[in-house]
Each structure stands twice: as structure tokens, then as C-alpha cells.
Amino acid sequence: METRVHSTSFVTSDGVRLHVLEACPQGIDPQSSTVIAFVPGWSMPAAVWHEQLLALGAAHCVAALDPRGQGESAIPDEGYNITRRATDVHEFVSRYARVVLVGWSLGALESLEYIHRYGHAALDALVLVDSSVGEDPETRPAAGPSFRDTLQADRRAAVADFMNGIFGATRTETEIEDLTTIALRMPLEASLSIFPGGVPRRHWRDIAWAFPKPLLYAVSAQFAAQAQSLQQNRPDTQIEIFEDAGHALFADEPTRFNDLLTRFVAGESDQARAPD
């Protein structure tokens, strides 16, 4: 049976409507089964998880969040900071009884901040996708103007370059234009302020190390060394390196990523939950 993905929304505690894409197999109640919940990265819509929603939604309840100012969510004047967006993740997760939380890029950091501020009781497991987790070696940007500088100089061109750069596999001009247009919905200053600048790298590392439940760290080659370091420092961590994929590795290699996530979730469901 074809997976049916539908739109829904909820209103946050500060009055902002956030859009969510959901799918659940017929006859399965999301309040009594594990929901795989996805949080996208900087400026990206929930629909970037399209391949995951369709494939995984055939056997699992799945949900993908449009963070504030992104995708089809409202564009408020406030709340474009790591603290409020972690609260948004908390309120998204709180809609379900049990969750495997999957955060990509900035969404991974917002997921870690959610755990730091609200704990892990609602989670069965955590998946961090292609984001630095504070391990060595630190990845440094190439020499030249910073991404912030290019955004302020020519925002449309900078966002289009960003969209082209995150995929290892070629995307059509229409796909890149659509993602660029969606990203430009968010005001410039908001798109700059959601980067959690000034947070020590060890902050993310310490949250990951302390997380007591199953953790999967799936990365492209740029974070391969960090993955090895995390596994050494936190031996129970499962790592997977997508050597030939881009930053959006789940879009470049959806079948491999979906199979990986399916096995990870199945392994968690066969284990007793860690104490809250």
C-alpha cells in the first residue's frame, strides 16, 4: 500500500504555528508506537526528508518538522535562536508518546540542545546526521569570505550555491530553485541568528557523551574523523560513514540511509528502554 503523507500543524507555547509532515501505517496508533521524528538543517523544509517519509512510513509512524521560518511554518518576528528552537523541538517531540529523534546539520545541534534543556525521557534513541558534535578534529571553513559574509553580500546567490553544495548527486535546476525560494522566506537577520555562534564545541560533545540511550552518528567524509573519535569516547555509539555522499547524505543515498535507520530502530525496539 502506498504511503500517504499528510500535513498537520501545532501551535508553540509562544504562539507560532509550526507545520509537520506525518505518515503512519494503517491501523498503527502513533500514541502507542515509536515515531521517527525528523528535524532538518539550516533553512531546509521538512519535505527534504521526502524519501524517508515515504519509505519508512510504510512500516513506522514518521513525522518531519518545518522549524519556525522554514518550509510551510509561520515566520514570526522572534525565536530564531538555539534556545527557542530547542523548545520548538521539545514541543514537537511532546506530541508523541515515544520518539526516535533524527536531527540533521543545524537540526542535530538543536536536538542536542533540546536534550540538554529538557532531558531524554521522551526519546527511545537519537540519530545525528552530518553535524559536528564537538569531537576532534574541528572542521574549519575554507579561506575567504565567510558564509555569513556571502549571505549579506548576495543572499540569493549564496543560498543557491549552498543548495547546490549540500548534495553529492546532481539535482535539477528546478529542485535547487525551489529549495532556494523556500529558504529565502526567512528574513535575512533570522537566517543569520539561528547559527549557534559562541557556544563552546565541548558543549555538544558533553551532551552526546552523556546521552544514555542508543545513538547513531551518520556522516559524510567531512566528519569521518569525528565519528571515529565519538565512538572511541562513547563506545556504545553506532557510526556510519557515507564516503561518497554530500552533506544531505540521506537524499544522496536514500536506500542505504533508510535501511540503516530501519535496522537501528529495530535494534532499539528489541531492547529494554534505558532508565529515564
N, C-alpha and C positions, 0 to 999 in steps of 0.2 A: 504494500500500500504506500502511495506517495506521501512523504512528509508534508504536512500543512503548517507553514509558519504564519503566525498571525501577530498583529500589532496590539500592544496594550500600553498602559502608562500608569504612573503613580505620581503623587504629589509629595515632595520632600517636606521636611519639617520647617524649612524656610520658604515654603510656598511655590516651589518650582516644579513644573510638570516635566518628568523625565520619561522618554519613550523607551520601550522594551520590545524586542522581538522574542517570541516564545514558540515552542513546539513541544508536543508531548504525545507519545503513542496512545492510541485509543484504549480506554479502559485503565490507564495508569493515572493515579492521582498525584500531582506534584507535591501535595502536602504529606504524602506518606512514602515518597521515594526520593532518591537523591536527584537533585537538579544540578546539571553542569552549567555554571553561570560564567559568562564571558564579559571581560572589560577590555575595550580596545585602547589603542595608544593615542598619542597627541593628534587632535583634530580629526580622528578617524570615526566613521559611523559604526553602529552595531552591525550593519549589513556586510562589513568586511569579513565577518565570521560566517558568511552565507554557506560555504561548503561544509562547515562544521554543523550548522543548524540542520541542514538537510540530511547529512549522513548520520550524525549521532542522534538526531531527533527521531529516527526510525525505531530506536530501542531505548532511548533515555529521554527524560524531560530536559530540555535545554532552554536557556534564556540568554540574551545578549543585550547589554545596556548601551544606550546612547547617553554618554555623560552630558552634563549641562553645557549648552552651547554647541553641541556636536550632533550630527545626524538629524533626527527629527525632534530632538528635545528642545525645550524652550531656551531662549537666550536671555537670561537675567542680567541685571546690572552688576551683580555681586557673586561672590563664591568661587572665583577662579583661583583657588589656592589649594595646596595639598591637604590642609585640614578639612575644609568644607567638602572637597571631592572624596576624601576618605569617608566622611559621614554619608555622602551620597551612596558610596559602595555599601556601607553598613545598612542603609535603608533599603537598598536593592536586595541584598542578601537576606534581609529580615523578612522578605515576602515569602520565603520558602522555609520548609522545615529542616532540610538537610541540603548541604551545598558542597560541591567541588568547585572551588573558585579558580578561574583561569584568567590571569592578567598578562597583557602584552605591553612591552615597552613602558611608557608612562603609566599605563594601566597596571603593570606589575608593581611599580612603586606605590601607586595609590592603594593597591591591595595589601601590600606590606604595611602601609600606614594605617589602614583600616584595622589590621590585626593588632598593631601597636596600641591603638586607641580603644578598641572595643573587644579585644580578645579573640579567641579561636573557637569558642563554644559552638557557633553555628556551622563550622566547617568540618567536613569529613576529610578533606585533603586540599592541597594548594598546588597550582601549576603556574610557574613563572616562565614567560616566553620572551626570549631575546631582549633582556634588560640587564644592565649591570646590577649586581647585588652587593657591591662593596668589596668584593674579593680582589686580590691582586692577580694579574697586573691591571692597573687602571687604563681604560681606553681613552685616548686623547684625540681631540679633533685635529684634522689636518691644518697645516699652517694657512693663514689667510683670514679673510673676514669670517666672523662667527655667524652661525645660523641666525642669531638674533639680528645681527647687522644686515644680513641679506633680506630678512623679512621686512625690516624697516625701510630698506632702500627700494625694493621692488617686490612687494608681497606676493603678487600673483605668480611671478616667475619663480620666486623662491619656493612657494608651495608646490608648483608643478614639478620643479626639479626634485623636491623631496618625495613626491608621489612616484616619480619615475625611479628614484634611487632605492626605494624600500623593497622593490620586487626584484628577485633574481631572474624570473621569467618575464619575457616581454609582454606588456599589456597594451591594449589598443589605445589609440588617441582618445576615443570616446570614454573609456574607463578612467584614464588619467584626468580628463577634463571634468568628468562627473565628480571624482573624488576631490579635485581642486575646488570646484564650485561649492561642494558641501563644506570643505574646510574653511572657506572664506566667509561662511555665515557668522562665525565667531568674530567679535571685534578684535582688532589687532592687539590692543593692550591686554585683553583677556587671554589671547593665544600666547602671549609672552609671559604672563604672570603665572600660568599653570605649571611652568617648569619649576621644580622644587629647588631653586638655587639656594646655596648657603647651607644645605643640610649635609653634615659630615657623611662620607661614604660608609663609615663604620656603623652608622645608624641602620642602614638597610641590612648590612651584614649581620648585626646583632639580632635583628628581628628574625631573619631567616634561620640563624643558628638556633634560636630559642623555640622555633615552631615545633611542637611535639608530635605532629601527625605526618602522614605521608606527604612528601614534597617531590615534585618533578620539575626539573630545570631543563627546558628545551631551548637550544640556542643555535644560532648560525656560527660560522667560523670565528667571527669577531669576538665572541665571548667564550670560546672553547677553553682557554686557559683559566678563566674564572670558574667555569663549570668543574674543571678538574680540581681546582682549589676548594670550591664549596664541598665537593664530595669528600675530599680529604679532611676538611674541618668539621663536616657534618656527615659522617659515614653512611647514614641511612638515606641520604639524598639519591634519587634516581636522576641521572643525567642522560640527555640525548643530544647529539651534535649533528646538525644538518649542514654538512660541509659545503654543499653546492647551492644552498638556498640563500635568498636575501633576508632582509630584516623581517619581512612578512612571510616567514617560513611556512606557516600553516596554509597560506594561499598558494605559495610556490609548489609545495609538496603536500596537498591536502590528504591524499590517501594514506601516506606514511604517517602524517600527524594524527589523523583520525584513528588509525589503527593503534598508534601509541597511546592516545588518550583512552581509547576503549579498554586496552589492556590495563592501564593504570587504574581506571575506575573499577574494573572488575577485581583487581587485586585488593583494592581498598574495601570493596563490598564483602570480600571473603574474610576480612579481619575484624576483630572486635575494635570498636572505636576507642581511641586513646582517651584517657580521663579528661574531662573538661576542667 
